[in-house]
Amino acid sequence: MNSEFSQIFGLRGGTIIYNLNMIGYTYFVRSRSLSLWRQCRRFQVSAAAGSKGGGGPKEEKVRAIPFRHHVKAAEKTFEQYHGHGFFSVRVSSAGPPEEIFLPFWVASATVHTEVVQAQIGRNVMRTRMNPSTRRKETVWETDWAWVPAGQQFTRDYIPLGHPGLQIYASHKYRRGFVNGMCTGQALEDTTKFSYELLDRPSYRELDRAYQTINRKVDPFTIFPTTALRLATSYIKSQEETYVDEYLKKTYAADQTRFLKLNVTLENVKLSPVYYPAYIYTVHYLGRNLRTFINGNDLTVGGLKVYNWERVAAVSALGMAGVMTATGGVGWGGMSGSLWLGIVLPTVVTSLFTMYYPLLSLRVRDWMRQREIARQAHDPHMWDTDWTAAYDAFEDEKRYRTWRAESEYSRSSQSAAGTQDPKGYYRALGIDRQATTADIQAAFRGLAMKHHPDRYADAGEKAKATERFQLISAAYSVLRDPKKRKRYDQTGQS
């Protein structure tokens, strides 16, 4: 059956998905053959997974998130998304949506970061003599200082906690709009990709247009090597943000500059996962604007359209108020103030609002073409040592750990220039700006959790005793202002 379809259409891999979908439906209606329909579905899944030689990850590694929500729930989400806000255009209905599984590469990694160099700056107010006015004037200046190099951090990057690690693996739709589907917790429901996921409810209570929809599958066209490059870029950007915030908080600084990091990734995994999508299409000024709704958790992404008439009215009223308060533009009298101060800004604002969706599409199309061109230079390989099936259970455990712990409480710092040489702050899970009340609260919670009397097993009791001793030592130093000051300055308790 599979080879027959390949010979008939002369196509390979995931490129024949739509044709097979329609052919399978036709055969199903004519012959009422459930077995034939399922064979078509199986072949569709295999083709989407790339197991027929047309490219794509191995079929046994592909996972999928099932549709969970009724199509009417998606329709309500669509209306709320486009009807929320005074300036939004209210779209009552866009007709039945497409139902399609969109391919994603889901990345995870353990990241080690070392600060190679960085400067922190504190804004200081100083009084200086101004030679031109011969008066003392107060000015803001920034005092810069180098921070000790060698500080190290280790973090787990989990796709459930970082939507940027869920990478749309096709060029069919614009990435920026599809990404909105990834902000929920749909990955928790990941299961093996099978033909049964393509079956849908009959929706007999709805119009015929909702009953005749076929679910489709968008094949993988982005190589895992490309996804790894995009994920690495996202991780490096995040690490710069984290370290920047950490340095400003640790050193009570206002700014940083000359930040240079050494970022190393290990335990990298890329997993192919199909996301369920309801895709609504709105026709606007000759272009198609699409809204993507996750069929599992109803998270939504897409391009909004704004009401240019309301924007024009608000702009006209606002500029009229400004002209009245300021006395006009200062040229041409009342006529100049009317045309230059009110009419011109209103026209420009309303035109920009009207054509903003089209401008956005052009920019994103340009970005997509650049991405396609860059992918041509990536290694064209579909299966490597770091490509694996998505393990929802493992990532769920890691995600809960990620949520429960602070990003910085798990940071490990080197001895050179460290600000917490004995790990007292880390032991209590607090930062250097913590108050005495914060220290007491942290100690109470940890002491109850790790008290040795709570454990019967000898091994666990020994570990708890060691942990409790460290917590107690940290508390005895940090609760005392004098001991804490000496510890912060010298590292000695």
Secondary structure, 3 states (H helix, E strand, C coil): CHHHHHHHHCCCHHHHHHHHHHHHHHHHHHHCCHHHHHHHHHHHHHHHHCCCCCCCCCHHHCEECCCCCCHHHHHHHHHHHHHCCCCECCCCCCCCCEEEEEEEEEEEEEEEEEEEEEEEEEEEEEEEEECCCCEEEEEEEEEEEECCCCCEEEEEECCCCCHHHEEECCCCCCHHHHHHHHCCCHHHHCEECCHHHHCCCCCCCCCHHHHCCCEEECCCCCCHHHHHHHHHHHHHHHHHHHHHHHHHHHCCCCEEEEEEEEEEEEEEEEEEEEEEEEEEEEEECCEEEEEEEECCCCCEEECCCECHHHHHHHHHHHHHHHHHHHCCCCCCHHHHHHHHHHHHHHHHHHHHHHHHHHHHHHHHHHHHHHHHHHHCCCCCCCCCCCECCCCHHHHHHHHHHHHHCCCCCCCCCCCCCCCCCCCHHHHHCCCCCCCHHHHHHHHHHHHHHHCHHHCCCHHHHHHHHHHHHHHHHHHHHHCCHHHHHHHHHHCCC
